[in-house]
Each structure stands twice: as C-alpha cells, then as structure tokens.
Amino acid sequence: MKTVIHIVSGDETEQETALAIARNLLDDESGSIDDVAVVVQADGVKAIETGQESEKQVRALLDDGVPFKACSNTIEMMDLDESDLVDGVETVPEGAVEVTRLETEGFRNCYKKRA
C-alpha cells in the first residue's frame, strides 16, 4: 500500500501529528506499507521551513526515503525561496494536483484534518 500525507494547516500540533503518522507508517512492520510521501501546501509549508521545530523530523523522514513535495504556488505566495526549505524537499507546481496525481498512481491519502 502507498500512502500520501497532505499537510495544509499551519497549526504546529497538526503538522507534528502528520509527521508522526508518516514515521509510524514508515516504521510499520506488517509489510503492508510500500511507500509514504508527504505533500505540503498553504500554511503547511511552515512544517518544512528551515529553523522550525519540525525540521529534525522532516530531515529524518527525508533521510529514510520519504519524499516531501512543496507547492510552488504557495512558496511564491508566501514570498519564500527554495533555500528557505529543508534540503531535499522537492517543489511541484501545485500541491493539490500532486496529491491527485499520486492518488491516480495508487497512493491513498491517510491524514485528513479533523473538523
């Protein structure tokens, strides 16, 4: 099974939860999880900025092969540069389109913000 986690919230607790879920999926010993990917957009981009509390978690996940994809539209809107992001984060033109593309490749979106 392949899983994509879509982070759009600027809430640090929600970001931390999403990153913890990515770690738990990656560490799953049942053998049912093949791939984990993380897509960030909107205020979720804060989770992958250098200097944030989440930087260590993001780096560890990247080191373990989890791709992080950041929405270029969001980066531009927030007046950020790719150099403001944790090294290894890839940019994509549109975050929602990337999530949809991954879903067509068999990824399931497992983390949705609770209302």
N, CA and C of each residue as an Amber inpcrd file, in Angstrom:
protein
   345
   0.8460000  -1.1700000   0.0000000   0.0000000   0.0000000   0.0000000
   0.8980000   1.2420000   0.0000000   0.4690000   2.2520000  -0.7450000
   1.1980000   3.5180000  -0.8250000   0.3220000   4.6010000  -0.2020000
   0.9610000   5.4760000   0.5870000   0.2140000   6.4940000   1.3210000
   0.8120000   7.8720000   1.0880000  -0.0750000   8.8490000   0.8760000
   0.3400000  10.2480000   0.7840000  -0.2800000  10.9970000   1.9570000
   0.5140000  11.8410000   2.5600000   0.0380000  12.7000000   3.6400000
   0.0740000  14.1290000   3.1140000  -1.0640000  14.8120000   3.2090000
  -1.2280000  16.1500000   2.6650000  -1.3240000  17.1310000   3.8380000
  -0.3230000  17.9740000   3.9950000  -0.3000000  18.9300000   5.1030000
  -0.6430000  20.3180000   4.5620000  -1.7410000  20.8710000   5.0440000
  -2.1530000  22.2100000   4.6120000  -2.2850000  23.1860000   5.7790000
  -2.2830000  22.6840000   6.9940000  -2.5070000  23.5120000   8.1690000
  -1.1970000  24.0890000   8.6980000  -1.2780000  25.3220000   9.1820000
  -0.1430000  25.9580000   9.8340000  -0.0690000  25.6450000  11.3180000
  -1.0410000  24.8990000  11.8200000  -1.0680000  24.5280000  13.2310000
   0.0590000  23.5320000  13.5200000   0.9510000  23.8970000  14.4270000
   2.1170000  23.0570000  14.7190000   1.7330000  21.6760000  15.2360000
   0.6580000  21.5980000  16.0250000   0.2270000  20.3080000  16.5520000
  -0.2410000  19.4000000  15.4150000  -0.9840000  19.9590000  14.4870000
  -1.4350000  19.1620000  13.3390000  -0.2600000  18.7440000  12.4640000
   0.6930000  19.6310000  12.2750000   1.8740000  19.2820000  11.4920000
   2.6530000  18.1640000  12.1720000   2.8250000  18.2970000  13.4780000
   3.5390000  17.2780000  14.2470000   2.8320000  15.9290000  14.1490000
   1.4960000  15.9520000  14.2200000   0.7190000  14.7180000  14.1070000
   0.9170000  14.0920000  12.7300000   0.8430000  14.8980000  11.6900000
   1.0130000  14.3850000  10.3320000   2.3990000  13.7670000  10.1470000
   3.4330000  14.4180000  10.6610000   4.7920000  13.8860000  10.5530000
   4.9560000  12.6130000  11.3780000   4.3070000  12.5490000  12.5330000
   4.3490000  11.3320000  13.3540000   3.6510000  10.1810000  12.6320000
   2.5530000  10.4840000  11.9570000   1.8580000   9.4430000  11.1860000
   2.7650000   8.9430000  10.0610000   3.4650000   9.8510000   9.4050000
   4.4020000   9.4310000   8.3550000   5.4590000   8.4980000   8.9240000
   5.9880000   8.8440000  10.0870000   7.0010000   7.9960000  10.7400000
   6.4200000   6.6340000  11.0940000   5.2100000   6.6210000  11.6650000
   4.5760000   5.3550000  12.0410000   4.3370000   4.4640000  10.8260000
   3.9040000   5.0620000   9.7290000   3.6970000   4.2890000   8.5100000
   5.0140000   3.7220000   8.0060000   6.0400000   4.5470000   8.0240000
   7.3530000   4.1200000   7.5550000   7.9120000   2.9820000   8.4110000
   7.6520000   3.0520000   9.7150000   8.1730000   2.0460000  10.6480000
   7.2800000   0.8140000  10.7820000   6.1440000   0.7870000  10.0790000
   5.2130000  -0.3360000  10.1660000   5.9260000  -1.6380000   9.8120000
   5.7690000  -2.6370000  10.6720000   6.4520000  -3.9060000  10.4700000
   5.5720000  -4.9720000   9.8360000   4.3270000  -4.6250000   9.4990000
   3.4270000  -5.6170000   8.9040000   3.7870000  -5.9090000   7.4520000
   4.5440000  -5.0170000   6.8360000   4.9120000  -5.2110000   5.4430000
   3.8490000  -4.7270000   4.4740000   2.7890000  -4.1080000   4.9850000
   1.7110000  -3.6750000   4.1040000   1.9280000  -2.2740000   3.5280000
   2.8720000  -1.5230000   4.0710000   3.1320000  -0.1660000   3.5870000
   4.3760000  -0.1970000   2.7020000   4.1830000   0.1620000   1.4360000
   5.2980000   0.1540000   0.4840000   5.9780000   1.5180000   0.3690000
   5.1630000   2.5700000   0.2880000   5.7030000   3.9140000   0.0860000
   4.9070000   4.9270000   0.8920000   5.6100000   5.9580000   1.3420000
   4.9890000   7.0840000   2.0330000   5.5350000   8.3490000   1.3780000
   4.6440000   9.2870000   1.0680000   5.0420000  10.5800000   0.5080000
   4.3040000  11.6730000   1.2740000   4.8970000  12.8580000   1.3400000
   4.2830000  13.9970000   2.0150000   4.2160000  15.1610000   1.0340000
   3.0180000  15.7400000   0.9180000   2.8130000  16.9250000   0.0820000
   2.3780000  18.0530000   1.0050000   3.0250000  19.2120000   0.8780000
   2.6830000  20.3600000   1.7170000   2.2860000  21.5430000   0.8470000
   1.2830000  22.2620000   1.3270000   0.8750000  23.4950000   0.6560000
   0.1800000  24.3920000   1.6560000  -0.1690000  25.5830000   1.2200000
  -0.7970000  26.5840000   2.0750000   0.0790000  26.7640000   3.3250000
  -0.5380000  26.9500000   4.4800000   0.2360000  27.1870000   5.7010000
   1.0300000  25.9630000   6.1480000   0.7500000  24.7980000   5.5500000
   1.5070000  23.5890000   5.8610000   2.9720000  23.6980000   5.4900000
   3.2990000  24.6380000   4.5950000   4.6860000  24.8320000   4.1740000
   5.5740000  25.1760000   5.3670000   4.9880000  25.7640000   6.3980000
   5.7710000  26.1110000   7.5900000   6.4670000  24.8840000   8.1790000
   5.8690000  23.7050000   8.0030000   6.4370000  22.4740000   8.5600000
   7.7710000  22.1100000   7.9220000   8.0300000  22.6160000   6.7130000
   9.2540000  22.2330000   6.0160000  10.2360000  23.3890000   5.8430000
   9.9630000  24.4850000   6.5390000  10.9050000  25.6040000   6.5140000
  12.0700000  25.3150000   7.4530000  13.2430000  25.7550000   7.0680000
  14.3930000  25.5970000   7.9480000  14.1690000  26.4310000   9.2090000
  14.7010000  25.9570000  10.3090000  14.5990000  26.6850000  11.5660000
  13.3360000  26.4100000  12.3590000  12.4290000  25.6030000  11.8260000
  11.2000000  25.2600000  12.5490000  11.4570000  24.0490000  13.4440000
  10.6320000  23.8890000  14.4660000  10.7730000  22.7390000  15.3650000
  10.6480000  21.4160000  14.6160000   9.9100000  21.4100000  13.5290000
   9.6720000  20.1880000  12.7650000  10.8490000  19.8110000  11.8550000
  11.8420000  20.6740000  11.7470000  12.9410000  20.4280000  10.8130000
  13.6340000  19.0910000  11.0560000  13.8680000  18.7410000  12.3080000
  14.5580000  17.4860000  12.6210000  13.7360000  16.2800000  12.1480000
  12.4020000  16.3260000  12.3770000  11.5310000  15.2350000  11.9300000
  11.5350000  15.1340000  10.4120000  11.4540000  16.2680000   9.7450000
  11.4370000  16.2840000   8.2810000  12.7380000  15.7130000   7.7430000
  13.8650000  16.1470000   8.2940000  15.1730000  15.6430000   7.8350000
  15.2780000  14.1300000   8.0290000  14.8090000  13.6290000   9.1670000
  14.8790000  12.1910000   9.4370000  14.0290000  11.4060000   8.4370000
  12.8430000  11.9150000   8.1340000  11.9810000  11.2350000   7.1630000
  12.6040000  11.2800000   5.7660000  13.1500000  12.4360000   5.3860000
  13.8370000  12.5310000   4.0960000  14.9920000  11.5420000   4.0280000
  15.7790000  11.4550000   5.1000000  16.9110000  10.5290000   5.1530000
  16.4610000   9.0810000   5.0120000  15.2340000   8.8030000   5.4400000
  14.7050000   7.4460000   5.3500000  13.9120000   7.2090000   4.0630000
  14.0140000   8.1360000   3.1210000  13.4540000   7.9140000   1.8010000
  12.0500000   8.4290000   1.5600000  11.5070000   9.2020000   2.4940000
  10.1710000   9.7670000   2.2960000  10.3110000  11.0540000   1.4840000
   9.7080000  11.0960000   0.2840000   9.7750000  12.3370000  -0.4840000
   8.8250000  13.3900000   0.0750000   9.3010000  14.6190000   0.1490000
   8.4850000  15.7670000   0.5430000   8.3560000  16.6460000  -0.6890000
   7.1230000  17.0220000  -0.9910000   6.8510000  17.8430000  -2.1640000
   6.1080000  19.0940000  -1.7220000   6.6540000  20.2460000  -2.0610000
   6.0890000  21.5280000  -1.6620000   5.4720000  22.2260000  -2.8640000
   4.3380000  22.8570000  -2.6360000   3.6070000  23.5820000  -3.6750000
   4.3480000  24.8740000  -4.0420000   4.7710000  24.9740000  -5.2960000
   5.4680000  26.1750000  -5.7620000   4.5820000  27.4140000  -5.7040000
   3.2940000  27.2310000  -5.9750000   2.3720000  28.3640000  -5.8860000
   2.3770000  28.9570000  -4.4800000   2.3410000  28.0780000  -3.4830000
   2.3470000  28.5290000  -2.0920000   3.6640000  29.2210000  -1.7600000
   4.7530000  28.6340000  -2.1830000   6.0680000  29.2150000  -1.8950000
   6.1500000  30.6260000  -2.4620000   5.6600000  30.7830000  -3.6750000
   5.6580000  32.1010000  -4.3070000   4.7310000  33.0710000  -3.5580000
   3.5340000  32.5920000  -3.2020000   2.5730000  33.4400000  -2.4900000
   3.1010000  33.8990000  -1.1380000   3.8650000  33.0360000  -0.4720000
   4.4020000  33.3620000   0.8500000   5.7360000  34.0850000   0.7460000
   6.1440000  34.4030000  -0.4750000   7.3910000  35.1060000  -0.7260000
   8.5830000  34.3640000  -0.1280000   8.5790000  33.0340000  -0.3150000
   9.6840000  32.2000000   0.1440000  10.5310000  31.8030000  -1.0510000
  11.6920000  31.2870000  -0.7520000  12.5910000  30.7750000  -1.7750000
  12.8510000  29.3080000  -1.4440000  13.2090000  28.5210000  -2.4390000
  13.5080000  27.1070000  -2.1720000  14.5920000  26.9560000  -1.1080000
  15.4790000  27.9250000  -1.0010000  16.5430000  27.8580000   0.0040000
  15.9970000  28.0130000   1.4240000  14.7460000  28.4540000   1.5650000
  14.1090000  28.5610000   2.8790000  13.5720000  27.2160000   3.3610000
  13.5840000  26.2190000   2.4770000  13.0400000  24.9060000   2.8010000
  14.1500000  23.9510000   3.2190000  13.7780000  22.9450000   3.9810000
  14.7250000  21.9130000   4.3840000  15.3300000  21.3000000   3.1220000
  16.6470000  21.1090000   3.1190000  17.3230000  20.4970000   1.9670000
  16.6970000  19.1480000   1.6530000  16.4400000  18.9300000   0.3750000
  15.8750000  17.6560000  -0.0620000  14.3960000  17.7240000  -0.3860000
  13.7450000  18.8200000   0.0170000  12.3330000  18.9890000  -0.3150000
  12.2420000  19.3750000  -1.7900000  11.3950000  18.6730000  -2.5120000
  11.1790000  18.9210000  -3.9330000  10.0010000  19.8760000  -4.0940000
  10.0540000  20.7350000  -5.0860000   8.9000000  21.5890000  -5.3540000
   8.1190000  21.0220000  -6.5430000   6.8080000  21.2110000  -6.4670000
   5.9020000  20.8110000  -7.5450000   5.0400000  22.0230000  -7.8740000
   4.5210000  22.1150000  -9.0930000   3.7560000  23.3050000  -9.4600000
   2.5510000  23.5680000  -8.5600000   1.7890000  22.5290000  -8.2370000
   0.5710000  22.7010000  -7.4370000   0.4080000  21.5200000  -6.4970000
   0.2540000  21.7960000  -5.2090000   0.1570000  20.7410000  -4.2060000
  -1.0470000  19.8320000  -4.3870000  -2.2230000  20.4050000  -4.6070000
  -3.4350000  19.5990000  -4.7510000  -3.3610000  18.7170000  -5.9900000
  -2.7800000  19.2470000  -7.0550000  -2.6120000  18.4530000  -8.2730000
  -1.6600000  17.2930000  -7.9960000  -0.6180000  17.5340000  -7.2210000
   0.3390000  16.4740000  -6.8930000  -0.3230000  15.3720000  -6.0720000
  -1.1520000  15.7600000  -5.0960000  -1.8750000  14.7520000  -4.3100000
  -2.7620000  13.9260000  -5.2310000  -3.4720000  14.5900000  -6.1210000
  -4.3520000  13.8900000  -7.0570000  -3.5550000  12.9690000  -7.9710000
  -2.4160000  13.4430000  -8.4470000  -1.5570000  12.6100000  -9.2970000
  -1.0920000  11.3590000  -8.5570000  -0.6660000  11.5470000  -7.3200000
  -0.2220000  10.3950000  -6.5230000  -1.3730000   9.4240000  -6.2850000
  -2.5610000   9.9550000  -6.0510000  -3.7160000   9.0850000  -5.8510000
  -4.0060000   8.2620000  -7.1050000  -3.8060000   8.8420000  -8.2890000
  -4.0180000   8.0670000  -9.5160000  -2.9470000   7.0020000  -9.6940000
  -1.8250000   7.1600000  -8.9910000  -0.7560000   6.1600000  -9.0140000
  -0.9210000   5.1270000  -7.9020000  -2.0550000   5.1840000  -7.2050000
  -2.3360000   4.1800000  -6.1900000  -2.0580000   4.6010000  -4.7610000
  -1.6320000   5.8390000  -4.5410000  -1.4300000   6.3240000  -3.1780000
  -2.7910000   6.6260000  -2.5600000  -2.8980000   6.3770000  -1.2690000
  -4.1040000   6.7410000  -0.5330000  -3.7620000   7.8790000   0.4110000
  -4.6730000   8.8260000   0.5060000  -4.4800000   9.9690000   1.3980000
  -4.9890000   9.5590000   2.7740000  -4.0710000   9.3990000   3.7220000
  -4.4870000   8.8460000   5.0160000  -4.6840000   9.8790000   6.1100000
  -4.1750000  11.0840000   5.9350000  -4.3040000  12.0600000   7.0210000
  -5.1830000  13.1960000   6.5990000  -6.3080000  13.3160000   7.2460000
  -7.2180000  14.4130000   6.9840000  -7.4860000  15.1200000   8.3070000
  -7.4430000  16.4240000   8.2580000  -7.6960000  17.2270000   9.4490000
  -9.0900000  16.9440000   9.9680000  -9.1620000  16.8020000  11.2920000
 -10.4770000  16.6270000  11.9180000 -11.2050000  17.9440000  11.9550000
 -12.5000000  17.8820000  11.6770000 -13.3140000  19.1130000  11.6940000
 -13.7130000  19.4800000  13.0960000
